[in-house]
């Protein structure tokens, strides 16, 4: 009997293409793609995009199930708040998915998976309800840590995780009603990092820390000065940067917004060609956000390469 690996994305029409690329990177880098079962949560994914997502995973022998949310309490919260609905979808995973699904990996749609995701699935969570990766962008910042203390109530030395990559023990979530607790806390507070802060608050001291390479975010792959100047974080970051298992484009620079640039987004374009979205026009800049020069990003990466070679 094969072991089913459950992976969930929360997405919408704007991120359908990028979710397809993320799923493709998973399926291209696992030894057992037919063992992967995807769940996509959303309330406004068009039929054409659903078809393309389905075609993308089925060519590898995998499957996908689409889940339309209809929680009216959540809907009211989304309408009254300043946060997009998709930010909250992941929080309601335990209540939306079948009770037969006892464990799941949640992933943001703006990432690429380079290692076999089954290795992450097999993590011993040591009885914790959640496993995630420390967010060094926040951990290495004195200003951010003070902010978390003042606005969230998290101690300055307490580990803080990035919620874009998580393993969730759904049985424990259901038993302790964690989804309801996190959603309530997020909706009642104007946290700087919204639902991520709420997750860290609820699971304070009660989550398992995954190796850093399972969620390599911009502060790590750019080797920001605040990380380089911290001897403990510097060593972790260089090691994770050398061998990323998940490359996460959290933040302002998205790979699909620029032409191909080595060591930044060439892998996104590579996996895009294996999806049903391969004929889309690229790049796709989001003009709702302030333009960021790709040259600045490339210079950051070149500088990070220099420091990595020097400090190894």
C-alpha positions in Angstrom: 0.0 0.0 0.0 1.5 3.3 -1.0 2.0 6.1 1.4 -0.1 9.2 0.5 1.5 12.6 1.0 -1.0 15.4 1.4 -0.1 18.9 0.3 -2.3 21.9 0.5 -2.2 25.3 -1.3 -4.5 28.3 -0.7 -4.8 30.2 -3.9 -6.9 32.3 -6.3 -7.0 33.2 -10.0 -4.0 35.5 -9.6 -1.8 32.7 -8.2 -3.1 29.7 -10.1 -0.1 29.8 -12.5 2.4 30.1 -9.8 0.8 27.3 -7.8 1.0 25.1 -10.9 4.8 25.9 -11.1 5.2 25.1 -7.4 3.4 21.8 -7.7 5.4 20.9 -10.8 8.7 21.5 -8.9 7.4 19.1 -6.2 6.5 16.4 -8.7 9.7 16.7 -10.8 11.8 16.3 -7.7 10.1 13.4 -5.9 10.8 9.7 -6.5 7.1 8.9 -6.1 4.9 11.5 -7.8 1.9 9.2 -7.7 2.0 9.3 -3.9 1.4 13.0 -3.9 -2.2 14.3 -3.3 -2.8 18.0 -3.7 -5.6 20.0 -2.2 -6.2 23.5 -3.4 -8.4 25.8 -1.3 -10.0 28.9 -2.9 -13.3 30.6 -3.6 -12.7 32.2 -7.0 -10.5 30.0 -9.1 -11.9 30.0 -12.7 -12.9 26.8 -14.5 -10.1 27.2 -17.1 -7.5 27.6 -14.4 -8.8 24.6 -12.5 -8.5 22.6 -15.7 -4.9 23.7 -16.2 -4.0 22.9 -12.6 -5.5 19.5 -13.0 -3.8 18.8 -16.3 -0.5 19.9 -14.8 -0.4 17.4 -12.0 -2.1 14.5 -13.8 0.7 14.3 -16.4 2.9 13.1 -13.5 0.4 10.6 -12.2 -0.6 12.9 -9.3 -4.1 14.1 -8.3 -5.6 17.3 -7.1 -8.9 18.1 -5.3 -10.4 21.6 -5.3 -12.1 22.9 -2.2 -14.4 25.8 -2.2 -14.7 27.6 1.1 -18.1 28.6 2.4 -17.4 29.5 6.1 -19.6 32.6 6.6 -17.9 33.6 9.8 -14.6 33.7 8.1 -16.1 35.6 5.2 -17.4 38.3 7.5 -13.9 38.6 9.0 -12.3 38.9 5.6 -14.7 41.6 4.6 -14.2 43.7 7.7 -10.4 43.3 7.8 -7.6 44.6 5.6 -6.2 41.1 4.9 -7.0 39.1 1.7 -9.2 36.0 2.1 -6.4 33.7 1.0 -4.3 34.6 4.0 -6.8 32.8 6.2 -7.6 29.8 4.1 -4.7 27.8 5.5 -5.9 28.4 9.0 -9.2 26.5 8.4 -7.6 23.5 6.8 -8.4 21.1 9.7 -12.1 22.0 9.5 -12.4 21.9 5.7 -10.6 18.7 4.9 -12.0 15.3 5.5 -11.4 14.0 9.1 -9.7 11.0 7.4 -6.8 13.3 6.5 -4.7 13.4 9.7 -1.6 15.3 8.5 -0.8 17.8 5.7 1.9 20.0 4.4 0.8 23.5 3.7 2.8 25.6 1.2 2.6 29.1 -0.2 2.3 29.4 -3.9 5.4 31.6 -4.4 8.0 28.9 -3.9 9.9 26.1 -5.6 10.7 22.7 -4.1 14.1 21.3 -5.0 14.3 18.3 -2.6 12.0 15.3 -2.4 9.0 16.5 -0.4 8.6 13.0 1.0 11.7 13.7 3.1 9.9 16.6 4.8 6.7 14.5 5.1 8.7 11.9 7.1 9.8 14.4 9.7 9.3 13.2 13.3 7.3 16.2 14.8 7.8 14.8 18.3 4.2 15.2 19.2 4.0 18.9 18.2 0.9 20.1 16.3 3.0 22.1 13.8 6.4 22.0 12.3 7.9 25.0 10.5 11.2 26.9 9.8 12.6 29.8 11.8 12.2 33.2 10.1 15.7 34.6 10.2 14.5 37.9 8.7 12.7 38.5 11.9 14.9 36.6 14.3 18.0 38.6 13.3 16.3 41.9 13.5 16.4 43.7 16.9 13.7 46.1 15.7 11.4 43.2 14.6 11.9 41.3 17.8 11.0 44.4 19.8 7.9 44.7 17.6 6.9 41.1 18.3 7.3 41.7 22.0 5.3 44.9 22.1 2.5 44.1 19.6 2.2 40.3 19.8 3.6 39.5 23.2 6.4 37.1 22.1 9.6 37.2 24.0 12.6 38.7 22.1 14.6 35.4 22.2 11.7 33.1 21.4 11.9 31.3 18.1 9.6 32.7 15.4 8.6 30.8 12.3 7.6 31.7 8.8 4.1 30.3 8.0 4.6 29.8 4.3 5.8 26.3 4.9 4.2 24.2 7.6 3.5 20.6 8.5 0.2 20.3 10.4 -0.9 17.5 12.6 -4.6 17.8 11.8 -5.7 15.4 14.6 -4.1 17.7 17.2 -5.5 20.8 15.5 -9.0 19.4 15.7 -8.7 18.1 19.2 -7.5 21.5 20.6 -9.6 23.7 18.1 -6.4 25.5 17.1 -7.9 26.8 13.8 -10.7 28.7 15.7 -8.2 30.1 18.2 -5.8 31.4 15.6 -8.5 32.9 13.4 -10.1 34.6 16.3 -6.8 36.0 17.5 -5.9 37.2 14.0 -9.2 38.9 13.3 -9.3 40.6 16.7 -5.8 42.1 16.5 -4.0 44.4 14.0 -0.8 42.3 14.1 2.1 43.5 11.8 2.4 40.1 10.2 -1.3 39.3 10.5 -2.1 35.5 10.6 1.6 34.6 10.9 1.8 36.5 14.1 -1.3 34.9 15.4 0.1 31.4 14.5 3.3 32.2 16.4 1.3 33.4 19.4 -0.9 30.4 19.6 1.9 27.9 19.1 4.4 29.6 21.2 6.7 26.9 22.6 4.6 24.2 21.0 6.1 23.8 17.5 8.8 21.6 15.9 11.7 23.5 14.2 12.5 22.2 10.7 16.0 22.7 9.2 16.4 26.1 7.6 16.9 24.8 4.1 13.2 23.8 4.1 12.1 27.4 3.7 14.9 29.6 2.3 13.4 33.1 2.2 15.0 36.4 0.8 16.9 37.4 4.0 18.6 34.0 3.8 19.4 33.7 0.1 20.4 37.4 0.0 22.5 37.0 3.1 21.4 40.3 4.6 23.9 42.1 6.8 21.8 41.5 9.9 22.3 37.8 9.3 25.9 38.0 8.4 26.7 39.9 11.6 25.1 37.2 13.7 27.5 34.2 13.9 24.9 31.6 14.8 22.5 32.7 12.0 25.3 33.3 9.5 26.4 29.6 9.5 22.9 28.3 9.2 22.1 30.7 6.3 25.2 29.9 4.3 24.5 26.1 4.7 20.8 26.5 3.7 21.7 28.8 0.8 24.1 26.2 -0.5 21.5 23.4 -0.5 18.0 24.8 -0.5 15.2 22.2 -0.2 12.5 25.0 -0.7 13.3 28.3 -2.3 10.6 30.7 -1.1 10.1 34.1 -3.0 8.5 35.7 0.0 8.5 39.5 -0.1 8.5 42.0 -3.0 10.6 40.4 -5.7 8.6 37.7 -7.5 10.2 35.5 -10.2 7.5 35.9 -12.8 7.8 39.7 -12.9 11.2 39.6 -14.6 13.1 38.1 -17.5 15.3 35.1 -16.8 18.2 36.0 -14.4 20.6 33.3 -13.3 20.4 32.3 -9.6 17.2 34.2 -9.2 14.3 33.0 -11.3 15.6 30.7 -14.0 14.2 27.7 -12.1 10.7 29.2 -12.1 10.9 29.5 -15.9 12.2 26.0 -16.1 9.3 24.4 -14.2 6.8 26.7 -15.9 7.5 24.8 -19.2 6.1 21.6 -17.7 2.8 23.2 -16.7 -0.4 23.8 -18.7 0.4 27.5 -18.3 3.6 27.3 -20.4 2.2 29.5 -23.2 1.4 32.5 -21.0 3.1 35.8 -21.7 6.1 36.4 -19.5 7.2 38.3 -17.5 4.1 39.4 -15.6 4.8 42.5 -13.6 2.2 43.5 -11.0 1.8 47.2 -11.4 -0.3 47.4 -8.2 3.0 47.4 -6.3 5.8 49.8 -6.5 8.3 48.8 -9.2 11.5 47.2 -7.9 14.6 47.2 -10.1 15.8 43.7 -10.9 19.3 45.1 -11.2 19.2 45.8 -7.5 18.1 42.3 -6.7 20.8 40.8 -8.9 23.5 42.9 -7.2 22.2 41.7 -3.8 22.6 38.1 -5.0 26.1 38.7 -6.4 27.1 40.3 -3.1 25.6 37.3 -1.2 27.7 34.9 -3.5 30.8 36.9 -2.6 30.2 36.7 1.1 29.3 33.0 1.0 32.6 32.2 -0.8 34.6 34.4 1.6 33.0 33.0 4.8 33.0 29.3 4.0 
